[in-house]
Amino acid sequence: MTTETATLDTALGFTIASRHARGRVVRLGPALDTILAAHAYPPALSKMLAEALVLAALLGSTLKHEEGQLTLQAQTKGGAIDLLVADYRGGEMRGYLRFDADRIAEMPAEPSLFALFGKGYLAITFDQAPLPGQNTGERYQGIVPLEGGSLADAAEHYFAQSEQLPSLVRVAVRTLGDGTHVAGGILVQHLPEGEEGRERLHTKLDHPEWQHVEALAGTISADELTDIGLGLDQLLWRLFHEEDEVRILPVASLSRGCRCSPDHIQSVIARFPPEERAQMADENGLVHVDCEFCAKSFPVALPA
């Protein structure tokens, strides 16, 4: 195994060729705090969104092209949280959630996933980058019930049901003494023989090589995932140092990113017919657009 230290706001990919396995480890810090600071969520909701952002980074960083996008959405009817969205594109993450403040205030400090969402679903959408000569890329989506004790459990169900791909997912979030956050996660998946590196693979759940890798990866602790003094390469060494070879992929940097610039919003408004644009504007000819992701309002002049 080569050594390449990575601590905060990074994703590190790896493969274990002899075991037909691949994975990602992610740790978030300042980028996560920048996203959370825009909303002033209660602690339980900040933790939930942090978990979603780690998952988005774990899954999104598997995309081969920066133009591709991964969107994770948890939605319910009647839950205290009725919508959670996190997405990833080219190393940039964003996310928000919509909730009933009164119901959240009545809950304990660490409510269960069911208490927050009730009966809901988790949708994971991969938008692949368009090929040359195409305007849009391939899109595929999997939807599974929002079950288990955490979003990581629900993501494992997604891979088992939608992808038929044995996977282990672990996510942890820690609040530091100064109020900042550290969140980390690991995704490990089993590949059938001769299929290293392909997308959307299918294999048997009872393969002994997968059971071995799953057992090793399952020893990871929440403290290790959120230990800012432990490099991600060092974390992988702790888990898999007895393997013949673990190949480390280039480190991917992660950041907060939102696509709500005035120019982008104006380009979207320009797609509407003139009469609809006129109805959007106030008496000064401005359209006020609210961005849920960054909690800002943008007054935009109507395009000429």
N, C-alpha and C positions, 0 to 999 in steps of 0.2 A: 504493500500500500504506500502510495506517495503521501507526502505531508503538505497540506496547504491550509493554514489556519483561517477559519471563518467564524465570526461570532454573531454580530447583530445585522439584521436586515439583509440576510443572505439566504440563498438556497443552494444546496450542494447535492448533486446527483451521484449515484454510484451503481455499479453492477457487480454481481458475484457470478461470474461465468460458469464456474464449476457446479454451482447450485441452480443455475438457470433463474436467477433472481435479479431484480433491479429495484431502485428506490430513490427517495429524496428525503433530505432532512432540511428543515427550515427553522430559523430563529428570527423573530421580529423584536424591534425595540423602538427607536425614535420614529420610524415610519408609522408604527402602530399608534403611538401616542399622538401623532399629528392627526390621524384619522379620528381617534376617539375625542380629541380636544374640541372638535367642531360641534359636538352634540351634548356634552355634559350628561351622559347617560347615568342612571343608577349603577352601582358597582356590579350587580348581577348581570345587567345588560351589556356593560362594557366587556365583561368576561365572555359573554356569549358571542358578541361581535368579534372579539379577538380570536376566538376559536374558529369562527367562520373565515376570517382573513387568513389564518394559518392554513386551513384546508384549501382555500382558493390558491394560495401560493404553492402548496404541495402539488396540487393537480395542474394548475396553470403552467408551472415551470416545466412540465413534461411536454408541452407543445413545442414543435420543432421550429416554428417561425414566429417572429415578434409580432406579426400582424394578427396572429390567432388570438382568440379570447376565450377565457373560461368564466362562466357565470354560475354561481351557486345561489340558489334561492330556496328558502324555507317559508312556507305559507300555511296558514290555518284559517279556519272559520270558528270564531268564538274563543280563540286563545288570547292570553294576555299580550303575547306578541303575535300580531297578525301577518307580519311580513319582515323577512330578513333577506338582504341582498348583499353579496360580496362578489367582486369580479377581479380578474387579473388579465392584463394585456402587456406584453413586452416588459415585464418586470415591475409594472405599475399596478398598485392595488387601490381599491376604494370599496366602501361599504356603508350601509346604514340599516337601521331597523325602525319599524313603526309599532307602537305599543300603547296599551291602556295604562296610563300613569296611576290611576286609582287602584287598579287590580295589582299592579306591581308593588305599590306601597304597602299592601296588605300581606305580601308574601314574606317568608323567612329570608334570611341573608343569602342562603344558597338553595334556591328553588330547583326542583328537578326539571328535566327536559319536558316531561309531560305537563307539569304545572305551568310552564311558560308557553307551550305551544298547543297543549291538548292533542287532539287528533289532527295531524297535519301531514304534509308531504315534503320531501326534499327533492328538488329538481337540479340536476347538474347538466349544463349545456356546454358543449365544445363547439366553438366556431373556428373552423380551420381557415388558414390564410388562403385567399384566392390563388388559383394557378394562373400562369401567364395567359392572357387573353380572356380571363373571366372577371366579372364584376364582384361576385361573391364566392366565398369558399363553401366547402361542405359543412353542414351543421348536423350534429346528432345530440340527442338528449335522452337522459334516463331519469325516470321518476319513481321514487320508492317511498313507502310510508315513513314518517318521521318517528322511528322507534329506537329503543335502546336508552342507555343512560346519558348519551352525549351525542353531539354532532359527528364525532369521530365514529361512533358505533353506526350511525345512520349512513355514513360514507362507506363503511365496510359492507353494509347491506346493499348499497348501490352497486358496488363492484361485483358482489356475489350474484345479484339478480340481473342487473342490466348488462354487465360485461362478462359474467361467468369467469371472473378472474380472481383467484384467491389473493387476498390482500390483508395486510395488517396496518391499521391507522391508529396513531396515538397523538394526542394534543394536550398541552398543558399551558396554563396561564398563571403568572405570578405578579402580584402588585408589590413594588418595592417600597421602602420606607418613605421615600420622597414623593410617592404617589404615581410614579411612572410605572410602566408595565413591560414585562418581558414575556413573550409567548413563543413556544417551540412546538415542533411536530415532526413526525416521521411517517413515511409511507413506504411500505415494502410490498412488492408484488412478485408472483411466481410466473415464470415464462416456460412454455414447453420446450423440449430439446430442439436446438437448431433455430429457435425463433427469437433470439436475443435482439432487443431493440425495436421489434415491430409494435404496431399499435393494436389495441383492442384484441388481446389474445385470449384463447380459450384453452383450458387445461383441466386436469382432474384435481378435485379437492383433496384427495388422499395420497398425493405423491409424497414419498418419504423425504425427498430433498426439500420440498416446501415445508414440511413439518419441522425439519431441522432449522431452517432459516427463521421460521415463525417463532420457534421456541427461543432462539437467540435474541431476536428483535423484541420479543415480548418481555425481556428482562429490563428494558429501559424504564427509568423512573421519571416522574414529573420534575424532580429536582435536576436531573441531568439535562432534560430538554430545555430548562430555563436557566441553567448555570452560565452566566455571561463570561466566566473565566475558563470555560471548557469549549475549545474550538470544535466545530462540527466534524472536522476530520478526526480529532481525538475521540469524539463520541463514537464515530464509526469504528475506530480501532478497538475501543472497549467492547463493542458488541461482537465484532467479527475478526478479531486478531488471529484466531486459530485457523481461519480459512486460508487456502493456498494463495489466493489473489483476490483483492478487492480493488476494482478500478474506480478511481475518483474522476468525475467529470468536472469541467470548468465551473468555477463559482459564478452564480448569477446574483447580481445586486437587486435588491427590492426597495421600492419607494412608494410613497403615497402619490397617486396620480388621479386627477379628475379632468374630464373632457368638457367642462362647462365654461369655456372661454367665450367672451362676447362674439368673437368671429364664428365659432362653431354654432352657437345658438342662433345667430343671424342666418347662417346657411340653412339651418333646419326650418326656421320661419319662412325663408324664401321659397320653400317647397309647397307651401299652402297657396290656394287661390287668393287673388287680391282681396275679394270680399271677406274671406275668413280672416286674413291678416288685419283688415280694418276693424273687425269686431274684437280682435285681441287687444288693440291699442287703447291707451287712455286718451284724455283730452289733449295731451302734449305729444301724441304720436309715438309713445313709448310702450313697448310690450315688456311686462315685468315677469321674468321667469325665475322660479325658485328651483335650486338644485338641492335635492334631498341628500346627496352624497356629502357635499361640503357645507350645507346649511347656509347658503348665501343666496341673495336675490340679485338678479342682474336686470337692470333696465336697459333694454336694447331698442334702438331706433328701427323703425320699419325699413326694410330694404327698398331701394328706389325702384 
